[in-house]
Protein backbone atom coordinates (compact mmCIF):
# COMPACT_ATOMS: atom_id res chain seq x y z
CA UNK A 1 0.00 0.00 0.00
CA UNK A 2 1.17 3.49 -0.71
CA UNK A 3 0.58 6.59 1.34
CA UNK A 4 -1.46 9.43 -0.18
CA UNK A 5 0.57 12.36 -1.43
CA UNK A 6 1.15 15.15 1.05
CA UNK A 7 -0.56 18.47 0.24
CA UNK A 8 1.69 20.98 -1.46
CA UNK A 9 2.90 23.88 0.64
CA UNK A 10 1.99 27.37 -0.50
CA UNK A 11 4.80 29.89 -0.40
CA UNK A 12 3.92 33.33 1.02
CA UNK A 13 5.51 34.99 -2.03
CA UNK A 14 3.46 32.95 -4.51
CA UNK A 15 1.42 35.00 -7.02
CA UNK A 16 -1.31 32.34 -6.97
CA UNK A 17 -4.22 32.41 -4.57
CA UNK A 18 -4.41 29.83 -1.82
CA UNK A 19 -7.09 27.16 -2.33
CA UNK A 20 -10.38 27.96 -0.63
CA UNK A 21 -11.22 25.58 2.20
CA UNK A 22 -15.01 25.23 2.61
CA UNK A 23 -16.36 25.80 6.11
CA UNK A 24 -17.98 23.02 8.10
CA UNK A 25 -21.55 22.13 7.23
CA UNK A 26 -24.24 22.71 9.85
CA UNK A 27 -27.51 20.81 9.95
CA UNK A 28 -30.57 21.41 12.12
CA UNK A 29 -33.38 19.08 13.16
CA UNK A 30 -35.98 19.02 10.39
CA UNK A 31 -33.60 19.82 7.52
CA UNK A 32 -34.19 17.79 4.39
CA UNK A 33 -30.97 16.31 3.04
CA UNK A 34 -29.66 14.06 0.31
CA UNK A 35 -26.86 11.54 0.73
CA UNK A 36 -24.83 9.99 -2.09
CA UNK A 37 -25.39 6.47 -0.80
CA UNK A 38 -28.71 6.55 1.13
CA UNK A 39 -30.74 9.09 -0.91
CA UNK A 40 -33.29 11.55 0.51
CA UNK A 41 -33.75 11.92 4.24
CA UNK A 42 -34.66 14.23 7.09
CA UNK A 43 -32.42 15.17 10.04
CA UNK A 44 -33.97 13.95 13.30
CA UNK A 45 -31.06 14.60 15.65
CA UNK A 46 -27.80 16.54 15.79
CA UNK A 47 -24.66 16.01 17.85
CA UNK A 48 -23.00 19.39 17.25
CA UNK A 49 -19.73 18.95 15.34
CA UNK A 50 -19.79 15.16 15.68
CA UNK A 51 -22.68 13.55 13.80
CA UNK A 52 -26.23 13.90 12.51
CA UNK A 53 -28.97 11.28 12.90
CA UNK A 54 -30.92 11.10 9.64
CA UNK A 55 -34.14 9.23 8.83
CA UNK A 56 -33.91 7.82 5.29
CA UNK A 57 -37.29 6.06 5.41
CA UNK A 58 -36.52 2.37 5.89
CA UNK A 59 -33.43 3.08 8.01
CA UNK A 60 -32.05 5.68 10.39
CA UNK A 61 -28.36 6.38 9.94
CA UNK A 62 -25.81 8.28 12.05
CA UNK A 63 -23.75 10.30 9.56
CA UNK A 64 -20.40 11.46 10.96
CA UNK A 65 -18.90 14.89 10.42
CA UNK A 66 -17.56 16.37 7.99
CA UNK A 67 -20.63 15.18 6.02
CA UNK A 68 -18.68 14.85 2.75
CA UNK A 69 -21.45 12.90 0.99
CA UNK A 70 -24.45 14.76 2.45
CA UNK A 71 -25.95 18.07 1.30
CA UNK A 72 -28.85 20.16 2.52
CA UNK A 73 -31.77 20.65 0.13
C-alpha positions in Angstrom: 0.0 0.0 0.0 1.2 3.5 -0.7 0.6 6.6 1.3 -1.5 9.4 -0.2 0.6 12.4 -1.4 1.2 15.2 1.0 -0.6 18.5 0.2 1.7 21.0 -1.5 2.9 23.9 0.6 2.0 27.4 -0.5 4.8 29.9 -0.4 3.9 33.3 1.0 5.5 35.0 -2.0 3.5 32.9 -4.5 1.4 35.0 -7.0 -1.3 32.3 -7.0 -4.2 32.4 -4.6 -4.4 29.8 -1.8 -7.1 27.2 -2.3 -10.4 28.0 -0.6 -11.2 25.6 2.2 -15.0 25.2 2.6 -16.4 25.8 6.1 -18.0 23.0 8.1 -21.6 22.1 7.2 -24.2 22.7 9.8 -27.5 20.8 10.0 -30.6 21.4 12.1 -33.4 19.1 13.2 -36.0 19.0 10.4 -33.6 19.8 7.5 -34.2 17.8 4.4 -31.0 16.3 3.0 -29.7 14.1 0.3 -26.9 11.5 0.7 -24.8 10.0 -2.1 -25.4 6.5 -0.8 -28.7 6.6 1.1 -30.7 9.1 -0.9 -33.3 11.6 0.5 -33.7 11.9 4.2 -34.7 14.2 7.1 -32.4 15.2 10.0 -34.0 14.0 13.3 -31.1 14.6 15.6 -27.8 16.5 15.8 -24.7 16.0 17.9 -23.0 19.4 17.2 -19.7 19.0 15.3 -19.8 15.2 15.7 -22.7 13.6 13.8 -26.2 13.9 12.5 -29.0 11.3 12.9 -30.9 11.1 9.6 -34.1 9.2 8.8 -33.9 7.8 5.3 -37.3 6.1 5.4 -36.5 2.4 5.9 -33.4 3.1 8.0 -32.0 5.7 10.4 -28.4 6.4 9.9 -25.8 8.3 12.0 -23.7 10.3 9.6 -20.4 11.5 11.0 -18.9 14.9 10.4 -17.6 16.4 8.0 -20.6 15.2 6.0 -18.7 14.9 2.7 -21.4 12.9 1.0 -24.4 14.8 2.5 -25.9 18.1 1.3 -28.8 20.2 2.5 -31.8 20.7 0.1 
